[in-house]
């Protein structure tokens, strides 16, 4: 199983509801940094 960090959000705009990933990291450090920076900006502990 591939484990990668991600940032997402729930959407509740009728008629749509669900979870939408916004950033998914891969081996590239740029994507991993984007996830970390997004979490820090939103004050989410990781």
Backbone atoms as SQL, in Angstrom:
CREATE TABLE atoms (id INTEGER PRIMARY KEY, chain TEXT, resi INTEGER, resn TEXT, atom TEXT, x REAL, y REAL, z REAL);
INSERT INTO atoms VALUES
  (1, 'A', 1, 'UNK', 'N', 0.839, -1.180, 0.000),
  (2, 'A', 1, 'UNK', 'CA', 0.000, 0.000, 0.000),
  (3, 'A', 1, 'UNK', 'C', 0.880, 1.237, 0.000),
  (4, 'A', 2, 'UNK', 'N', 0.576, 2.160, -0.870),
  (5, 'A', 2, 'UNK', 'CA', 1.323, 3.406, -0.989),
  (6, 'A', 2, 'UNK', 'C', 0.740, 4.426, -0.021),
  (7, 'A', 3, 'UNK', 'N', 1.572, 4.941, 0.899),
  (8, 'A', 3, 'UNK', 'CA', 1.099, 5.940, 1.852),
  (9, 'A', 3, 'UNK', 'C', 1.712, 7.281, 1.490),
  (10, 'A', 4, 'UNK', 'N', 0.856, 8.240, 1.192),
  (11, 'A', 4, 'UNK', 'CA', 1.306, 9.583, 0.852),
  (12, 'A', 4, 'UNK', 'C', 0.481, 10.600, 1.627),
  (13, 'A', 5, 'UNK', 'N', 1.103, 11.700, 1.982),
  (14, 'A', 5, 'UNK', 'CA', 0.358, 12.756, 2.672),
  (15, 'A', 5, 'UNK', 'C', -0.474, 13.530, 1.653),
  (16, 'A', 6, 'UNK', 'N', -1.548, 14.130, 2.144),
  (17, 'A', 6, 'UNK', 'CA', -2.445, 14.856, 1.250),
  (18, 'A', 6, 'UNK', 'C', -3.177, 15.948, 2.022),
  (19, 'A', 7, 'UNK', 'N', -3.725, 16.869, 1.285),
  (20, 'A', 7, 'UNK', 'CA', -4.596, 17.902, 1.831),
  (21, 'A', 7, 'UNK', 'C', -5.879, 17.833, 1.028),
  (22, 'A', 8, 'UNK', 'N', -7.003, 17.876, 1.704),
  (23, 'A', 8, 'UNK', 'CA', -8.281, 17.825, 1.015),
  (24, 'A', 8, 'UNK', 'C', -9.321, 18.613, 1.781),
  (25, 'A', 9, 'UNK', 'N', -10.526, 18.600, 1.258),
  (26, 'A', 9, 'UNK', 'CA', -11.608, 19.327, 1.902),
  (27, 'A', 9, 'UNK', 'C', -12.925, 18.618, 1.628),
  (28, 'A', 10, 'UNK', 'N', -13.861, 18.828, 2.528),
  (29, 'A', 10, 'UNK', 'CA', -15.195, 18.306, 2.265),
  (30, 'A', 10, 'UNK', 'C', -15.974, 19.362, 1.494),
  (31, 'A', 11, 'UNK', 'N', -16.792, 18.896, 0.597),
  (32, 'A', 11, 'UNK', 'CA', -17.588, 19.778, -0.244),
  (33, 'A', 11, 'UNK', 'C', -19.055, 19.526, 0.070),
  (34, 'A', 12, 'UNK', 'N', -19.778, 20.592, 0.340),
  (35, 'A', 12, 'UNK', 'CA', -21.208, 20.486, 0.592),
  (36, 'A', 12, 'UNK', 'C', -21.916, 21.597, -0.171),
  (37, 'A', 13, 'UNK', 'N', -21.844, 21.495, -1.488),
  (38, 'A', 13, 'UNK', 'CA', -22.492, 22.446, -2.373),
  (39, 'A', 13, 'UNK', 'C', -23.497, 21.646, -3.184),
  (40, 'A', 14, 'UNK', 'N', -24.737, 21.826, -2.887),
  (41, 'A', 14, 'UNK', 'CA', -25.778, 21.010, -3.505),
  (42, 'A', 14, 'UNK', 'C', -25.694, 21.076, -5.021),
  (43, 'A', 15, 'UNK', 'N', -25.731, 19.992, -5.722),
  (44, 'A', 15, 'UNK', 'CA', -26.101, 18.649, -5.294),
  (45, 'A', 15, 'UNK', 'C', -24.897, 17.788, -4.935),
  (46, 'A', 16, 'UNK', 'N', -23.715, 18.373, -4.747),
  (47, 'A', 16, 'UNK', 'CA', -22.504, 17.596, -4.501),
  (48, 'A', 16, 'UNK', 'C', -22.159, 17.579, -3.019),
  (49, 'A', 17, 'UNK', 'N', -21.678, 16.429, -2.566),
  (50, 'A', 17, 'UNK', 'CA', -21.199, 16.283, -1.204),
  (51, 'A', 17, 'UNK', 'C', -20.117, 15.223, -1.203),
  (52, 'A', 18, 'UNK', 'N', -19.028, 15.480, -0.520),
  (53, 'A', 18, 'UNK', 'CA', -17.980, 14.474, -0.419),
  (54, 'A', 18, 'UNK', 'C', -16.637, 15.082, -0.102),
  (55, 'A', 19, 'UNK', 'N', -15.604, 14.276, -0.208),
  (56, 'A', 19, 'UNK', 'CA', -14.239, 14.676, 0.082),
  (57, 'A', 19, 'UNK', 'C', -13.484, 14.845, -1.223),
  (58, 'A', 20, 'UNK', 'N', -12.767, 15.969, -1.334),
  (59, 'A', 20, 'UNK', 'CA', -12.001, 16.253, -2.545),
  (60, 'A', 20, 'UNK', 'C', -10.542, 16.489, -2.153),
  (61, 'A', 21, 'UNK', 'N', -9.614, 15.662, -2.645),
  (62, 'A', 21, 'UNK', 'CA', -8.202, 15.927, -2.371),
  (63, 'A', 21, 'UNK', 'C', -7.732, 17.138, -3.173),
  (64, 'A', 22, 'UNK', 'N', -6.967, 18.018, -2.539),
  (65, 'A', 22, 'UNK', 'CA', -6.474, 19.216, -3.212),
  (66, 'A', 22, 'UNK', 'C', -5.006, 19.060, -3.604),
  (67, 'A', 23, 'UNK', 'N', -4.185, 18.522, -2.702),
  (68, 'A', 23, 'UNK', 'CA', -2.767, 18.303, -2.961),
  (69, 'A', 23, 'UNK', 'C', -2.416, 16.910, -2.463),
  (70, 'A', 24, 'UNK', 'N', -1.789, 16.115, -3.304),
  (71, 'A', 24, 'UNK', 'CA', -1.317, 14.790, -2.912),
  (72, 'A', 24, 'UNK', 'C', 0.178, 14.748, -3.171),
  (73, 'A', 25, 'UNK', 'N', 0.939, 14.436, -2.133),
  (74, 'A', 25, 'UNK', 'CA', 2.391, 14.412, -2.304),
  (75, 'A', 25, 'UNK', 'C', 2.833, 13.141, -3.022),
  (76, 'A', 26, 'UNK', 'N', 4.004, 13.221, -3.590),
  (77, 'A', 26, 'UNK', 'CA', 4.641, 12.045, -4.178),
  (78, 'A', 26, 'UNK', 'C', 6.101, 12.069, -3.764),
  (79, 'A', 27, 'UNK', 'N', 6.953, 11.458, -4.508),
  (80, 'A', 27, 'UNK', 'CA', 8.379, 11.433, -4.165),
  (81, 'A', 27, 'UNK', 'C', 9.024, 12.811, -4.308),
  (82, 'A', 28, 'UNK', 'N', 8.377, 13.698, -5.038),
  (83, 'A', 28, 'UNK', 'CA', 8.905, 15.042, -5.277),
  (84, 'A', 28, 'UNK', 'C', 8.803, 15.868, -4.001),
  (85, 'A', 29, 'UNK', 'N', 9.887, 16.435, -3.554),
  (86, 'A', 29, 'UNK', 'CA', 9.878, 17.211, -2.312),
  (87, 'A', 29, 'UNK', 'C', 9.018, 18.460, -2.439),
  (88, 'A', 30, 'UNK', 'N', 8.802, 18.962, -3.651),
  (89, 'A', 30, 'UNK', 'CA', 7.945, 20.136, -3.831),
  (90, 'A', 30, 'UNK', 'C', 6.518, 19.832, -3.411),
  (91, 'A', 31, 'UNK', 'N', 5.989, 18.679, -3.798),
  (92, 'A', 31, 'UNK', 'CA', 4.633, 18.306, -3.400),
  (93, 'A', 31, 'UNK', 'C', 4.547, 18.060, -1.905),
  (94, 'A', 32, 'UNK', 'N', 5.557, 17.445, -1.323),
  (95, 'A', 32, 'UNK', 'CA', 5.552, 17.223, 0.123),
  (96, 'A', 32, 'UNK', 'C', 5.573, 18.562, 0.855),
  (97, 'A', 33, 'UNK', 'N', 6.358, 19.512, 0.365),
  (98, 'A', 33, 'UNK', 'CA', 6.410, 20.842, 0.979),
  (99, 'A', 33, 'UNK', 'C', 5.073, 21.549, 0.867),
  (100, 'A', 34, 'UNK', 'N', 4.374, 21.387, -0.248),
  (101, 'A', 34, 'UNK', 'CA', 3.063, 22.017, -0.423),
  (102, 'A', 34, 'UNK', 'C', 2.081, 21.504, 0.612),
  (103, 'A', 35, 'UNK', 'N', 2.111, 20.213, 0.893),
  (104, 'A', 35, 'UNK', 'CA', 1.228, 19.641, 1.909),
  (105, 'A', 35, 'UNK', 'C', 1.581, 20.198, 3.277),
  (106, 'A', 36, 'UNK', 'N', 2.848, 20.208, 3.620),
  (107, 'A', 36, 'UNK', 'CA', 3.289, 20.708, 4.928),
  (108, 'A', 36, 'UNK', 'C', 2.940, 22.179, 5.097),
  (109, 'A', 37, 'UNK', 'N', 3.213, 22.994, 4.095),
  (110, 'A', 37, 'UNK', 'CA', 2.916, 24.427, 4.183),
  (111, 'A', 37, 'UNK', 'C', 1.416, 24.691, 4.286),
  (112, 'A', 38, 'UNK', 'N', 0.629, 23.941, 3.566),
  (113, 'A', 38, 'UNK', 'CA', -0.825, 24.107, 3.636),
  (114, 'A', 38, 'UNK', 'C', -1.323, 23.774, 5.038),
  (115, 'A', 39, 'UNK', 'N', -0.827, 22.699, 5.616),
  (116, 'A', 39, 'UNK', 'CA', -1.232, 22.321, 6.977),
  (117, 'A', 39, 'UNK', 'C', -0.816, 23.383, 7.982),
  (118, 'A', 40, 'UNK', 'N', 0.378, 23.890, 7.859),
  (119, 'A', 40, 'UNK', 'CA', 0.838, 24.923, 8.791),
  (120, 'A', 40, 'UNK', 'C', -0.009, 26.182, 8.667),
  (121, 'A', 41, 'UNK', 'N', -0.317, 26.575, 7.426),
  (122, 'A', 41, 'UNK', 'CA', -1.112, 27.781, 7.195),
  (123, 'A', 41, 'UNK', 'C', -2.511, 27.642, 7.816),
  (124, 'A', 42, 'UNK', 'N', -3.046, 26.422, 7.810),
  (125, 'A', 42, 'UNK', 'CA', -4.378, 26.186, 8.379),
  (126, 'A', 42, 'UNK', 'C', -4.316, 25.753, 9.846),
  (127, 'A', 43, 'UNK', 'N', -3.117, 25.787, 10.450),
  (128, 'A', 43, 'UNK', 'CA', -2.896, 25.408, 11.846),
  (129, 'A', 43, 'UNK', 'C', -3.316, 23.966, 12.116),
  (130, 'A', 44, 'UNK', 'N', -2.986, 23.075, 11.170),
  (131, 'A', 44, 'UNK', 'CA', -3.280, 21.648, 11.322),
  (132, 'A', 44, 'UNK', 'C', -1.982, 20.953, 11.729),
  (133, 'A', 45, 'UNK', 'N', -1.992, 20.309, 12.873),
  (134, 'A', 45, 'UNK', 'CA', -0.808, 19.597, 13.354),
  (135, 'A', 45, 'UNK', 'C', -0.611, 18.334, 12.539),
  (136, 'A', 46, 'UNK', 'N', 0.621, 18.131, 12.108),
  (137, 'A', 46, 'UNK', 'CA', 0.934, 16.894, 11.373),
  (138, 'A', 46, 'UNK', 'C', 2.104, 16.198, 12.030);
